[in-house]
Amino acid sequence: MINFNSKIEIKEILAWMDGGSITLKCKNELDQEFEIEFVQNVSWEVYKDQNVPGRIYLNQKIVTQRSHLETQMINQLRSAEIKSKNLLDQKMLDEKLDYVSTDNYLKYQTKIKWLN
């Protein structure tokens, strides 16, 4: 179990060419390494084996919306240190954190069209 009471360092941010997904390669003060993925929220037509648009994944497992775990993750990410100190990385992360805080984060799940 990842300890989200421990400060997070974002070692790397990977931006995907799918319309906005980003993967954060992270480590906490306890040297636990993990990945957090914010899946794009642009394209709502997806195949069943793809990650759900607009959702957050921790180590490839979907995180329940508005759960205690999600709240802990978001709170720690807001104060996390980004190793690259790149303004674009910070902007991408801020956009994802802002989106998760909106009502649209919950509402747009009804837009998903599952393809075969």
Secondary structure, DSSP 8 states (H G I E B T S, - for coil): ---TTS-EEEEEEEE-TTTS-EEEEEEETT--EEEEEE--SS--EEETTS--TT-EEETTEE--TT-HHHHHHHHHHHT-EETT--HHHHHHHHHHHHHHTSTHHHHGGGG-EEE-
